[in-house]
Amino acid sequence: MDDLLAQLKTELEPSSQALNRNQGVQKSPPPQSTSKLSIAQMLDELSKEIQSGRLRPDREPKQDSTPSKQVVRNSAKERDRLNALIDADYQKQAQKREAKLAELKRQEEAKIAEQQRRQQELIEAQKREELRERRRKEALREKARQWLKNLNPRSEEGQWFEEFSYSYEDKLQAAIDYLEAMRESGL
């Protein structure tokens, strides 16, 4: 209410100063009764407006008097809104990057696991092959023992084998090589 009164006073003062300038150098103070009457009338009108609801004293002053405050508030709100949008976008981008990194890490781990699985399969295949080879050699060794047992040293084959085995330290090893050569040649 005090603000409105001060505003009314400032509105009236410029017009009274303009009148004083127009009248010349003579300055005559306004009559006390007229100014008291006009202020009383203005106060009555103001209270009527407040009661009717047209003018509310608790509202902000007219827009004309504070446009810079409103502009500042609006720009601050806009800046806050833009900052919120930027933050949200940054968080989305960060989540996308994290998801991409997690996916790449998962792919790399899967690739490593696949390589380890293949390597393990190769090792197991080599072990199986070595076991087969050992079993084959053991079977061939047993077959060579049987063949040596049944070989007649006085037969043509026995005499030939006797000459063949001179270059070996062991007749069993010579028999193994001989039987293996026979198997490979299909005889």
C-alpha positions as CSV (number, residue, x, y, z in Angstrom):
1,M,0.0,0.0,0.0
2,D,2.9,2.3,0.8
3,D,4.3,1.6,-2.6
4,L,1.1,2.6,-4.3
5,L,1.0,5.9,-2.3
6,A,4.6,6.6,-3.2
7,Q,3.9,5.9,-6.8
8,L,0.9,8.2,-6.8
9,K,3.0,10.9,-5.2
10,T,5.6,10.6,-7.8
11,E,3.0,10.8,-10.5
12,L,1.5,14.0,-9.1
13,E,4.8,15.7,-8.3
14,P,6.0,15.9,-12.0
15,S,2.8,17.5,-13.0
16,S,3.0,20.1,-10.2
17,Q,6.6,20.8,-11.1
18,A,5.6,21.3,-14.8
19,L,2.9,23.7,-13.7
20,N,5.4,25.7,-11.7
21,R,7.7,25.9,-14.7
22,N,4.8,27.1,-16.9
23,Q,3.8,29.7,-14.5
24,G,7.2,31.2,-14.4
25,V,9.5,32.0,-11.6
26,Q,6.7,32.4,-9.0
27,K,6.3,29.4,-6.9
28,S,3.2,29.2,-4.9
29,P,2.7,26.3,-2.6
30,P,-0.6,24.4,-3.2
31,P,-3.2,25.1,-0.8
32,Q,-3.2,22.6,2.1
33,S,-6.8,21.9,2.0
34,T,-6.8,21.0,-1.7
35,S,-3.8,18.6,-1.4
36,K,-5.3,17.0,1.7
37,L,-8.6,16.6,-0.1
38,S,-7.1,15.1,-3.2
39,I,-4.9,12.7,-1.2
40,A,-8.0,11.7,0.9
41,Q,-9.9,11.1,-2.4
42,M,-7.1,9.0,-3.8
43,L,-6.9,6.9,-0.7
44,D,-10.7,6.4,-0.8
45,E,-10.5,5.3,-4.4
46,L,-7.5,3.1,-3.7
47,S,-9.3,1.3,-0.8
48,K,-12.4,0.8,-3.0
49,E,-10.3,-0.8,-5.7
50,I,-8.6,-3.0,-3.2
51,Q,-12.0,-4.1,-1.8
52,S,-13.4,-4.7,-5.2
53,G,-10.5,-6.9,-6.1
54,R,-9.3,-4.9,-9.1
55,L,-6.1,-3.9,-7.4
56,R,-4.3,-6.2,-5.1
57,P,-1.6,-4.8,-2.8
58,D,0.1,-8.1,-2.4
59,R,0.8,-8.5,-6.1
60,E,4.1,-7.3,-7.6
61,P,4.2,-3.8,-8.8
62,K,3.1,-3.1,-12.4
63,Q,5.1,-4.6,-15.2
64,D,6.2,-1.1,-16.3
65,S,8.1,-0.5,-13.1
66,T,10.0,-3.8,-12.9
67,P,10.6,-5.2,-16.4
68,S,14.3,-5.9,-15.7
69,K,13.5,-8.1,-12.7
70,Q,11.1,-10.1,-14.8
71,V,13.5,-10.4,-17.7
72,V,16.2,-11.5,-15.2
73,R,13.8,-14.1,-13.7
74,N,12.8,-15.4,-17.1
75,S,16.4,-15.6,-18.4
76,A,17.4,-17.4,-15.1
77,K,14.5,-19.9,-15.6
78,E,15.4,-20.4,-19.2
79,R,19.1,-20.9,-18.3
80,D,18.1,-23.4,-15.6
81,R,15.9,-25.2,-18.1
82,L,18.7,-25.3,-20.7
83,N,21.1,-26.5,-18.0
84,A,18.7,-29.3,-17.0
85,L,18.3,-30.3,-20.7
86,I,22.1,-30.3,-21.1
87,D,22.6,-32.4,-18.0
88,A,19.9,-34.8,-19.1
89,D,21.5,-35.1,-22.6
90,Y,25.0,-35.5,-21.0
91,Q,23.7,-38.3,-18.8
92,K,22.1,-40.0,-21.7
93,Q,25.3,-39.8,-23.7
94,A,27.3,-41.1,-20.7
95,Q,24.9,-44.0,-20.3
96,K,25.2,-44.8,-24.0
97,R,29.0,-44.7,-23.8
98,E,28.9,-46.9,-20.7
99,A,26.6,-49.4,-22.4
100,K,28.8,-49.4,-25.5
101,L,31.9,-50.0,-23.3
102,A,30.1,-52.7,-21.4
103,E,29.1,-54.3,-24.7
104,L,32.6,-54.1,-26.1
105,K,34.0,-55.6,-22.8
106,R,31.4,-58.4,-23.0
107,Q,32.3,-59.1,-26.6
108,E,36.0,-59.1,-25.7
109,E,35.4,-61.5,-22.8
110,A,33.3,-63.7,-25.1
111,K,36.1,-63.7,-27.7
112,I,38.7,-64.6,-25.1
113,A,36.4,-67.3,-23.7
114,E,35.9,-68.7,-27.2
115,Q,39.7,-68.7,-27.8
116,Q,40.3,-70.5,-24.5
117,R,37.6,-73.0,-25.3
118,R,39.2,-73.7,-28.8
119,Q,42.6,-73.9,-27.2
120,Q,41.3,-76.4,-24.6
121,E,39.6,-78.4,-27.4
122,L,42.9,-78.5,-29.3
123,I,44.7,-79.7,-26.2
124,E,42.1,-82.4,-25.6
125,A,42.2,-83.4,-29.3
126,Q,46.0,-83.7,-29.1
127,K,45.8,-85.7,-25.9
128,R,43.3,-88.1,-27.5
129,E,45.5,-88.4,-30.6
130,E,48.5,-89.1,-28.4
131,L,46.5,-91.7,-26.5
132,R,45.4,-93.3,-29.8
133,E,48.9,-93.4,-31.0
134,R,50.2,-94.9,-27.8
135,R,47.4,-97.6,-27.9
136,R,48.2,-98.3,-31.6
137,K,51.9,-98.6,-30.8
138,E,51.2,-100.9,-27.9
139,A,48.9,-103.0,-30.0
140,L,51.6,-103.1,-32.7
141,R,54.2,-104.1,-30.1
142,E,52.0,-106.9,-28.9
143,K,51.4,-108.0,-32.5
144,A,55.2,-107.9,-33.1
145,R,55.8,-110.1,-30.1
146,Q,53.3,-112.6,-31.4
147,W,54.8,-112.5,-34.8
148,L,58.3,-113.0,-33.4
149,K,57.1,-116.0,-31.4
150,N,55.5,-117.6,-34.4
151,L,58.4,-116.8,-36.8
152,N,60.5,-119.8,-37.8
153,P,64.1,-118.6,-37.9
154,R,65.0,-121.3,-40.5
155,S,62.3,-120.2,-43.0
156,E,63.0,-117.9,-45.8
157,E,61.2,-115.1,-44.0
158,G,63.0,-115.9,-40.8
159,Q,66.4,-115.7,-42.5
160,W,65.5,-112.5,-44.2
161,F,64.3,-111.0,-40.9
162,E,67.5,-112.1,-39.2
163,E,69.5,-110.0,-41.8
164,F,67.0,-107.1,-41.5
165,S,67.3,-106.9,-37.7
166,Y,71.1,-106.6,-37.6
167,S,70.8,-102.8,-37.9
168,Y,68.5,-102.6,-34.9
169,E,69.4,-102.9,-31.2
170,D,66.3,-104.9,-30.4
171,K,64.6,-107.5,-32.6
172,L,61.3,-106.4,-31.2
173,Q,61.8,-102.9,-32.6
174,A,62.8,-104.4,-36.0
175,A,59.6,-106.5,-35.9
176,I,57.5,-103.4,-35.1
177,D,59.0,-101.5,-38.0
178,Y,58.6,-104.4,-40.4
179,L,55.0,-105.0,-39.5
180,E,54.2,-101.3,-39.7
181,A,55.8,-101.1,-43.2
182,M,53.7,-104.1,-44.2
183,R,50.5,-102.5,-42.9
184,E,51.2,-99.2,-44.7
185,S,51.9,-101.0,-47.9
186,G,48.7,-103.0,-47.6
187,L,50.2,-106.4,-47.4
